[in-house]
Structure formats: structure tokens, C-alpha cells
Amino acid sequence: MRTIQLKINDKVYDKFIWLLSKFNKEEIEIVSDASDFTATQNYLHNELNEIESGKANFISQQDFEDRLNEIV
């Protein structure tokens, strides 16, 4: 299966999604919205910048589990 990325005008978006919905999941699958991808990409880029600049705070596995147990 191939993956493509499209920019679709707001005027035809609903019609295009309707057309895609006529195919079954084995034929066409909508994998993600570009805005989700962009938001995730920006988030990860900022996280990487914090790590590379030395501003990131790290905790041990045990500290993580202890904090998680406190929340639960």
C-alpha cells in the first residue's frame, strides 16, 4: 500500500472525505491529519532541543514508578 499527502481546499474537503469513505479499509485508510503530524513534529523538535541544550530533566525508572504509584 502507498501513502500520499494531499492539501485539500476547505470547500471540497467534506466531499473528498465522503468519497474516501466509500472504500473499505483494505483499499484506503486515512492514517492521520496533517495538523496532528505538524503538532507532533513541533513537540518532538522542542523536546529534542531541550535534551541537546542540557535543559531537560531526567529521572530514574524507579523514580518514575514511584511517582506513578502516587498518582494512582
C-alpha positions in Angstrom: 0.0 0.0 0.0 1.2 3.5 -0.8 0.9 6.7 1.3 0.3 10.1 -0.1 -0.2 13.5 1.5 -2.7 16.0 0.0 -3.7 19.5 0.6 -7.5 19.8 0.1 -9.4 23.1 -0.1 -11.9 23.5 2.7 -14.7 23.9 0.1 -14.3 20.3 -1.1 -12.9 18.6 2.0 -16.3 17.1 3.1 -17.0 15.7 -0.4 -13.5 14.2 -0.6 -13.8 12.5 2.8 -17.2 11.2 1.7 -15.7 9.7 -1.4 -12.9 8.1 0.6 -15.5 6.6 3.0 -16.9 4.6 0.1 -13.8 2.4 0.0 -13.2 -0.3 2.6 -10.2 -0.2 5.0 -8.2 -2.6 2.9 -8.4 -0.3 -0.1 -8.0 3.2 1.5 -7.2 4.2 5.1 -6.8 7.7 6.4 -3.7 7.5 8.5 -3.6 11.0 10.1 -4.4 14.6 9.8 -1.5 16.9 8.7 -2.2 19.2 11.6 -1.7 16.2 14.0 1.6 15.4 12.3 2.8 19.0 12.4 1.9 19.4 16.1 3.7 16.1 17.0 6.7 17.1 14.9 6.9 20.5 16.7 6.5 18.9 20.1 9.3 16.4 19.4 11.6 19.0 17.9 11.2 21.1 21.1 11.8 18.1 23.3 15.0 17.3 21.3 16.2 20.9 21.6 15.8 20.7 25.4 17.8 17.5 25.6 20.6 18.8 23.3 20.8 22.1 25.2 21.0 20.3 28.6 17.8 21.8 29.9 15.9 18.5 30.1 15.4 16.9 33.5 15.7 13.1 33.6 14.5 10.7 36.3 15.3 7.1 37.0 12.9 4.2 36.3 12.4 3.8 40.0 11.5 7.5 40.5 9.1 7.3 37.6 7.4 4.2 39.0 7.2 5.8 42.5 5.6 9.0 41.0 3.1 6.9 39.0 2.1 4.9 42.1 1.5 8.1 44.0 -0.8 9.3 41.2 -2.7 6.0 41.0 
